Amino acid sequence: MEKQYPARLHVLIARHSEKAIVIRRGPSKHTCVLGWDRKKNTFEVSQWFKGRIYERRSDIAPSGKYWIYFAMNGHWKSEAKGSWTAIARTPWLKAISLFSKGDCWNGGGMFLSDHSYWLNDGYGHESMLDRAEVKRDKNYPPSNQYGGECLNVYYNRLQRDEWVMKSVEKSEAIFEKNLPQNWVLRKICHAQIGSPIGKGCYWDEHEVLNHSGKQFIFPEWEWADWADDSIYFAKQGCLYKLNISKDIGKPELLHNFNEYKFKHKQAPY
């Protein structure tokens, strides 16, 4: 019998609002997108997708009104050519701007403001739908180049969101974010073939450390960030909140995403 792994989670947090998107993957060919109201701590299932959404090539607008994602379902002879970049109204999948791609190089992008974005093009995107709600900035150059896959969006997004790159090598990059009371959240980003069982070729682990010498290692945190005066982190298909002061607190379970099942749902627009 095939071993069942916990759902994989990745979260996109809006910088100027209390909105967020949770991208839930599992089984491997099914993806669920949920809207998260961080003030009310409520989660709304928007839509399921039979395919892959590349979470490290995705982003959410500062207000949380829109998001951009790169998706692949492998239907290479379809109109969307089997892979595409889309801009949608949060937290839905239905595109208001759509660019077919046809392969899995580049794709996705990053918001520059609430109504403008950078498309991680490289080559091959063809416009299928382009509404005036959001505009592509063709003149924006990202600060750095990190190849033709997930890292070109992911590493630039992290640095935009106040993560400081401490080192970068071919198979690993280390980012740190300074927190109150001399705490530091460290993100260790791996990019490798032959990654541990249950992880993709891109995966993260985390540490929390203090300048006084305290260090806590969390290899099972697959995603983590600082928002709302707390650390949020994902572990084994669950989302947690962690408060820190002079010491590290006890994690609070916010939601378990493991029991979700595929369901058809239409966007309301």
N, C-alpha and C positions, 0 to 999 in steps of 0.2 A: 504494500500500500504506500502511495506517495505521501511523504511527510508534509504535514501542514505547518506553515510558518505564520507567525503573527502578521497582521496587516502592516504595511510600510506607510509611514506618515511623513509628510513634509508640509510646512506651514508658510504662507505668505502673509506678513503682517503689514497693514496699511500704516504709513508713518504719521498721518495727520488725522486719523479717526480711530474708532474702536472696532473697525471691521477687520476681518482676516479670512483667508481661504485655507481650508485643509484639503490637501490632495492625498487621498487614501488609495493605495494600490494593493490588490489582493483579491482573488488569485492573480497570478502574474499578468494575465491578459485582460484583467478587468480593473478599471479605475473609477473611483467615486469622488466627486467634488462636493464639498460642503461649505456653506457660509457659517462663519463663527462670529457671533456678537460678543465681544470680550467684556462689555459692561454687564450684560445680562447672563453671560456664560451659557448661551444657547447655541445649538448647532442645527442647521437646516440642510438636509440633503437636497442638492439641486438636481444634478443629473449623473447618470452612470455612462461610461464609455467602454465599449469593447475594443480595447487597444491600450496603447501606452501614452500617457502624458508625461513629457520630460520636465519634471519639476524644477530642475536646475536651469532650465532655459525659460522659466516663467517668471512673471512679476505682477505686482498689484499696484494700481495708481495710488498716489499719496492719500487721496480722499477715500479710497476703497471702492470707488464707483465702477471702475473697469479693471480688467486684468488681461494679460497677454499670455498665451501658452503655445507650445509646440506639441503636436499630436501625431501619432502614427497608428494606422490600423492595417497597413499592408495591402490594401486594395489598390494595387499599382495601376490598374487600368480604369479606375474611377475618375470622375471629373477633378477631384482634389488630389489625384495622383498618389494616393496612399499615405501621404504625410503633408502636413500643412501648419502654418502659423495663423492663429486667430486672435482677435481682440473681441472680448465679450463683456457684457454687463455682469458685474459680480452678483452672485456666485455661479452664474450659468455658463453653459458651454456654447450656446448658440451664438454664432459670430455676427458682429456688426461690421467687422473688416476681416477679410479672409485672403490668404495668400497660399496657393498650392505650392508644393515643394518637389515631391517625387523621389526624395532620398532622405537620409537622416544626417546629412552634414549641415552644420549651422542651424538656423531656425530659432524661433522664439525671439525674445528681445527684452527691453527694459524701458520703463516709463521715465520720461524726463520731467514731466509735469502731469497734471490731471488730464490734459487733453493733447499731449504729444508724447511720442515714443520713438525709440531707436529699434529698428528691425535688424536682427542678427542675420544678415542676408548671405554674405559670401558670394553665392551665385544661385540662380535657379528659381527663386520665388516669382510666381506670376499672380498678379492681382485678379481675384475673382469677385470681390465685393469690397467697397471702400466708402463707408459712410463718413459724413463730415463731423461726427461727434468727436472723433480723435484723429489727429494728424500725424503722419510719419515725418520725422525730421531726417532728411536725407543727408544733411551736412554734419550731423553729430558724429564725432569720432570717439569711441570708448577710450578711457584712459590708458588701457593696456590691451594687448592681444594675447589670448591664451588658447589658440588653436581653433579648430573648426567644429567642436562638439559642445558639451554642456559647460565647460569651464569658462568659455569666453563670456557667457552671460553671468554665470554663478559668481565667479571671482570679482567681476566688476560690480555686480549687485551688492555683494558683501561689503566691498570697500565704500560704496555709496552710502550704505547703512551703518557707517561708523565702525566697521571691523577694520582693524589694522593688520595688513599682511606682514608677518614677521619673517617668513621664509617661504620659498617656493622651489620645488624640484619637480622632476618629471612625474614622479609617483606620489608626491605628498606636498601639501601646502599648509602652513600654520597661520591662523588668524587669531587675534585677540581683541576683546572689547572690554574697556575699562568700566567697572561698575562702582557704585557708591561704597564708602568705607574701605577703600583700598582693595576691593575684590576685583578679580579678573576672570572673565569667561573665555576659555580657550577652545577653539574649534580646529580639529585636525582633519583635514580633507584628504582622502585617499583617492587616487586614480590609478587603477591597476587591473591587469588581467590575472585571473586566478584569485579573486577576492574570497573572503570567508564565505562559507555556505550560508545562503539566505540573504546575501547582500549582492548588489549590483557592482559594476566596475567602478562606479563612483559612490563612495560612502564616507560618512563622517563619524568621528567620536569626539568626546568633549572632556574638559577638565575645568574645575573651579579652584582657583588659588588665591591666596592673600599674600600681600607683601611681607607679612609677619612670618611667613614660612608654611602656613597651612596649605595643603594641597589635597584635593579630592579628585579621583580619576573615575570617569563614567564611560567605559567603552560601549555600553549598551544604549546610550543616548544617540539616536540616529539623527535628531534635529534638536537644536536649542537656540534660544535668543533671549534678549532682555527687552521687556516691555512692561508698562504698567507697574513699574517699581518691583518687578519680580522676574525670575527666570522661568520661562516656559520651556518644557522639553518633552520629546516624544520617545517612548520606550515600549517595545513589544506591543504595538498597536494601541497604546493608551497615551493620552495627553495629560501632563502634570503641570502644576504650578509650585514654585519653590521660592520661599522668602529667605533673605539673608540679612543679617545685621552684624553683630560682632562674631556670630557663628552661623553655620549653615543650618537651616530649619528642616522640618520634616515635610517631604513632598505631599501635596494635596492632589488627589486624582480628580481631574476635571471631566474626563470622558473616556469611555472604552469604545473603540471603533471596530473591534474584531468581529462582532456578530452581524454586521451589515450584509445584506444580500442584494443581488442585482435586481433592479426594478426600472421599468421604463417610465420616464417622466418628461413632459414637454416644458420648454421655457415659456414664461408668461408674456413674451414679446415676439 
